Amino acid sequence: MMTSEMMVLLTGKFLITILILVRITSFILTGPLFKNEAIPSIMKIMIGVIFALTVSSAFWYEQPPITFHLWGILLLVMKEFMIGAIIGFSCNLVFWGARFAGGVVDFNLGFQASMVFASQESPTLFGELYEMMVLMIFIAINGHHQMLEGLFLSFRSVPLTTFEFTNSTFDLIVKLISDVTIIAVKLSAPILIAEFLTNFGLALLARIAPQTNVFMMSFQIKIAVGLLVAFATISLFALFSKRAFDNFDVELIKLIQSLNPIRTT
């Protein structure tokens, strides 16, 4: 009798650990920092297993009992993968906003012309630069700690057998996605304004001195002005990025809590 009860207990704990591992693995595959290709796959697996063992030991008594049923376990695995992916994608939105801003800047400076001659899609220059800068700011403000805290909070707010995609969740996801455009506009605004004034000045020059080859001059001038403004507004870029991360930290907690509105933390 004791053996059967022990087997049931161990089976339940094993299922809970597996479901926790699925949520964490989904988060690692979709979330920032950990999904980087520079991190070996075996390292990602080890990180996921370590996190799963830590979380399962911490939240073992808070999780509802789970009985082994094939189709039920498959549904729970799909649910856990979806929750981890939602959290991971939400943490990526600031990085996507920075890359979007870099693409807008590249388009105005003419750097995206290289994509016309490339055989395959090439990354944007300022997009890569802005994303790396945002990543450094993210690590500097301990954003990875907040990200992991949000992941651990999800196991308390959304137990393994509970999930509800409410209207509030849908509204928060739409708001987070729309904030990507707002972040991109804020990060690229100084260069866009400088480029607009540069084009305006070149247009005046073309009217005043028609014999001047403004078209050929515009390439060098626009690139020089864009680079100068980009380096001059690095501190402003860091300030906007930090505020964006602070806002997304709050919105992420609201999103996690909206997945299970019945239970409060």
C-alpha positions in Angstrom: 0.0 0.0 0.0 2.8 2.3 0.9 4.6 1.5 -2.3 1.5 2.3 -4.5 1.0 5.6 -2.7 4.7 6.4 -3.1 4.5 5.6 -6.8 1.5 7.9 -7.2 3.3 10.7 -5.4 6.5 10.3 -7.5 4.5 10.1 -10.7 2.6 13.3 -9.8 5.9 15.1 -8.9 7.4 13.9 -12.2 4.5 15.2 -14.2 4.6 18.5 -12.5 8.4 18.8 -13.2 7.9 17.9 -16.9 5.1 20.5 -17.3 7.3 23.2 -15.6 10.1 22.2 -17.9 7.9 22.7 -20.9 6.9 26.2 -19.9 10.5 27.1 -19.1 11.8 25.6 -22.3 9.2 27.5 -24.4 10.2 30.7 -22.6 13.9 30.0 -23.3 13.3 29.3 -27.0 11.2 32.5 -27.5 12.5 35.0 -24.8 15.4 37.4 -25.2 19.0 36.7 -24.2 18.5 32.9 -23.9 17.4 32.4 -27.5 20.6 33.9 -28.8 22.4 31.5 -31.2 25.7 32.2 -29.4 24.4 30.0 -26.6 24.9 26.3 -27.4 21.8 24.1 -27.5 23.1 21.8 -24.8 23.6 24.9 -22.5 20.0 25.9 -23.1 18.8 22.4 -22.2 20.9 22.5 -19.0 19.6 26.0 -18.1 16.0 24.8 -18.6 16.5 21.6 -16.5 18.1 23.6 -13.7 15.3 26.2 -13.7 12.7 23.4 -13.8 14.2 21.6 -10.8 14.4 24.8 -8.9 10.8 25.8 -9.6 9.4 22.4 -9.0 11.0 22.2 -5.6 9.8 25.8 -4.7 6.2 25.4 -6.1 5.6 21.7 -5.5 3.1 22.2 -2.7 1.3 25.1 -4.5 0.5 23.1 -7.7 -2.7 21.0 -7.9 -2.3 17.3 -8.1 -2.1 15.8 -11.6 -3.2 12.3 -12.6 -1.6 10.5 -15.5 -3.9 10.6 -18.5 -2.4 10.6 -22.0 -4.7 13.1 -23.7 -5.0 15.3 -20.6 -1.2 15.4 -20.3 -0.9 16.4 -24.0 -3.3 19.2 -23.6 -1.5 20.4 -20.5 1.8 20.3 -22.4 0.3 22.4 -25.2 -1.0 24.9 -22.6 2.3 25.2 -20.9 4.1 25.7 -24.2 1.6 28.5 -25.1 2.1 30.2 -21.7 5.9 30.2 -22.0 5.7 31.4 -25.6 3.4 34.3 -24.6 5.7 35.4 -21.8 8.8 35.0 -24.1 7.3 37.0 -27.0 6.1 39.7 -24.6 9.7 40.2 -23.3 10.9 40.6 -26.8 8.8 43.5 -27.7 11.2 46.3 -26.7 14.0 44.6 -28.7 11.6 44.4 -31.7 10.8 48.1 -31.3 14.6 48.9 -31.3 15.1 46.8 -34.5 12.1 48.5 -36.1 13.5 51.9 -35.2 16.8 50.9 -36.8 15.1 49.8 -39.9 13.3 53.2 -40.2 16.7 55.0 -39.7 18.4 52.8 -42.3 15.6 53.5 -44.8 16.0 57.3 -44.4 19.8 57.1 -44.6 19.8 54.9 -47.6 21.5 51.9 -45.9 18.7 49.6 -46.9 19.7 49.9 -50.5 22.1 47.0 -50.0 19.1 44.7 -49.6 18.2 45.3 -53.3 21.5 43.7 -54.4 21.6 41.0 -51.7 20.7 37.5 -52.7 19.0 37.0 -49.3 17.6 39.2 -46.7 20.3 41.1 -44.8 20.0 42.6 -41.4 19.7 46.4 -41.1 22.8 48.2 -39.8 21.1 50.5 -37.3 18.7 47.7 -36.4 21.6 45.5 -35.3 23.2 48.4 -33.5 20.1 49.5 -31.7 19.2 45.9 -30.7 22.7 45.4 -29.2 22.5 48.7 -27.3 19.1 47.7 -25.9 20.5 44.3 -24.9 23.3 46.0 -23.0 20.9 48.3 -21.3 18.6 45.4 -20.5 21.5 43.6 -18.7 22.7 46.7 -17.0 19.4 47.4 -15.4 19.1 43.7 -14.4 16.2 43.1 -16.8 17.1 39.4 -17.0 16.4 39.2 -13.3 13.0 40.8 -13.7 12.3 38.5 -16.6 13.0 35.4 -14.5 10.9 36.9 -11.7 8.0 37.2 -14.1 8.5 33.6 -15.2 8.5 32.4 -11.6 5.5 34.6 -10.9 3.6 32.8 -13.7 3.7 29.5 -11.8 2.0 31.1 -8.8 -0.5 33.2 -10.8 -1.2 30.5 -13.5 -1.1 27.0 -12.0 -0.4 24.0 -14.2 -4.0 23.0 -14.5 -5.5 26.5 -14.9 -5.6 28.7 -17.9 -8.1 31.3 -19.2 -7.5 33.5 -22.3 -9.7 36.4 -21.3 -10.7 39.7 -23.1 -8.3 41.4 -20.8 -5.4 39.2 -22.0 -6.3 39.9 -25.6 -6.4 43.7 -24.9 -3.0 43.6 -23.2 -1.4 41.7 -26.0 -2.8 44.2 -28.6 -1.5 47.1 -26.4 1.9 45.6 -26.1 2.2 45.0 -29.9 1.0 48.6 -30.5 3.7 49.8 -28.1 6.3 48.4 -30.4 5.5 51.1 -33.0 5.5 53.8 -30.3 8.9 52.7 -29.0 10.3 52.6 -32.6 9.1 56.2 -33.2 10.6 57.5 -30.0 13.9 55.8 -30.6 14.2 57.0 -34.2 12.6 60.4 -33.7 15.9 62.5 -33.2 17.4 61.1 -36.5 14.1 61.4 -38.4 13.7 65.1 -37.3 17.4 65.8 -38.2 16.9 64.1 -41.6 13.7 66.1 -42.3 15.5 69.4 -41.5 18.4 68.3 -43.7 16.1 67.5 -46.6 14.4 70.9 -46.1 17.8 72.6 -46.2 18.8 70.8 -49.3 15.5 71.7 -51.0 16.2 75.4 -50.2 19.7 75.0 -51.6 18.3 73.6 -54.8 16.1 76.6 -55.2 18.8 79.1 -54.4 21.5 77.5 -56.4 20.0 75.4 -59.2 23.4 74.6 -60.6 24.4 72.7 -57.5 24.1 68.9 -57.8 22.0 68.5 -54.6 21.1 64.9 -55.4 24.7 63.7 -55.2 25.4 65.9 -52.2 22.4 64.5 -50.3 23.9 61.0 -49.9 27.0 62.1 -48.0 25.2 64.9 -46.0 22.3 62.7 -44.9 24.6 59.9 -43.7 26.9 62.4 -41.9 24.0 64.1 -40.2 22.4 60.8 -39.2 25.6 59.4 -37.7 26.3 62.7 -35.8 22.8 62.8 -34.4 22.9 59.1 -33.5 26.1 59.5 -31.4 24.9 62.8 -29.9 21.6 61.3 -28.7 23.0 58.0 -27.2 22.0 59.2 -23.6 18.5 60.0 -24.9 18.3 56.5 -26.5 19.3 54.9 -23.2 16.7 56.9 -21.3 13.9 55.9 -23.6 15.0 52.3 -23.6 15.0 52.2 -19.8 11.6 53.7 -19.6 10.3 51.2 -22.1 11.7 48.3 -20.1 10.1 49.7 -16.9 6.7 50.0 -18.6 6.9 46.5 -20.1 7.8 45.0 -16.7 4.5 46.3 -15.3 2.6 45.3 -18.4 4.1 41.8 -18.3 2.9 41.2 -14.7 -0.6 42.4 -15.7 -0.5 40.0 -18.7 0.5 37.0 -16.5 -2.2 37.8 -14.0 -4.8 38.1 -16.7 -4.3 34.5 -17.7 -5.9 33.4 -14.5 -8.2 36.3 -13.2 -9.8 34.1 -10.6 -6.7 33.6 -8.5 -4.9 36.6 -7.0 -1.3 36.8 -5.9 
